[in-house]
């Protein structure tokens, strides 16, 4: 996502444009998988003091989540919340139980199942989450060596 697009997104969401907010959205737009607040803080600070403190990162992430810019999930095996851009597409994830790598999976096998559940229970289904856990190829290889 280009910086101009980020600025437009923030303005459209009635969020003040700051260096920290732009940096967080830039980082999440370039990330291949959801990130924890700590990951974001460490990446943005680069070990330097003064960029933004961790509590500021949490406040920004909460504001972005409330404005539906980000999706907050609990995919991390350590129980930490993870954040990713809301791409406005339904996704699931696979999580490595060894290294905590999180990979988004496109496509959803649960559409027909939702219909069955709706018919059998009378519920109006508003969403679901599917999380698959396993061992990634890198960790499998390391285990064999």
N, C-alpha and C positions, 0 to 999 in steps of 0.2 A: 504494500500500500504506500503510495507516495505521500510525502509530507503535506502537500496541498490537500489531498483527499482526507487526511487525518484532521486537518484544521477544519475543513468543511463539515466532517462528521461531528466534531466536537461542538461547533457552532450550531448545527442543526439539532443537536441534543441539548442545547442551552447549557453547555459546560464551558467554563472559562478555559481558554487555550494557555497552557503553561508548558515549559520545557519538559517537566517530569511527565505530564499527561501525554504529550506527543511521543516522548521516548518510550513509554510503556506500550502505547498502541503500535508504534513502529516495531518494537521487539516482538510483540505478540503476532503481528501480521507476517513477520518473517519466520516465526517458529513453526517447526514441523509437527509439534505436539503441544498439548496443554502444559503450562508452566505453573509452578507454585509462586507465591508472593516472594518467598526467599530466593528462588531462582531469578526472578525479575530484579529484585533488589541487588543481588550480587552481580548480575550482568551489567546493570545500569551504573552501579557505583564503581565497578572495576576495582574494588578494593579501596577506593578513595572515599574520604569523608566529605560530607557536604552536598553530595549530589541530591539525595533525598533519603530520609530515614525510613526504616522499615514500616513504621506506623503510617507514614504518608503514603507509601505504596499500598498498604491495606485500605486506607481511606479512598484512594483513587480507584482501586479495583472494585470496592463496594459501590462507589458512585457509577462506574461503568456498568456494573451488573444491574443496578437498579434502572439504568437507562436502556437496558437490553442491548448494549454494545458488546458485552462479554457474556459468556456462559461459564458459570461456576459449577464445578463438579468435584466429587471426592474420589477421583481415580487413583490417587497416590496411595501406595501400600502403607505408608507411614501415617495415614489418616489426615494428611494435609490437603487443603482445598487446592484445586488446580483451576486455571483460567485459560480460556481460549476465545478468540474472536467469534462473535456470533455470525456465522457465514450464511445464516438463514436457510440452512439445509440440515436435514436430519442425519445424524451420524452416531455411530457406536465406536467403541475403542477396544483394543486389545492391550493388556498390560503385562509386562514381564515381571514375574514374581521374584526374580533375582536382582535385576538392575533398575527396576522401576521405569523402564522405557515405556512410553505410551504412544501407540500408533492409532490414528483414526482409521476407521473402516467405512468405506462408502457402501451404500445400499443397505436395505433393511429386510431381514427375513421374517419380520413379525407382523406384517400387514394383514395376512390372512388370519393369523392367530388372534389379532385384535378384533377382527370381525366376529370370530367365533365367541370370544369372551363377551363382546357387546350383546350378541344375540342370546347367549345363555344366562347372562346376569342382568341385562337391562341397563347396564352402566353406559354412560357416554364417555368413551375413552378420550382423554385429552393429551395423552403422551405416555412415553415409556422410556426406560433406559436399559441398555444391554451392555454389560461389561464382561469381557472375556479375559481370563487370566491364563498365562502360559509362560514358557521359557523361550526367550528370543534366540535366533540362530547364533548370535555372538556368545551368549552365555552357554548354549549347548556345546559350542565348539570349545570354549574354555574349560568346561567340565570334562570333556573327553581328553584334553591334553594333560 
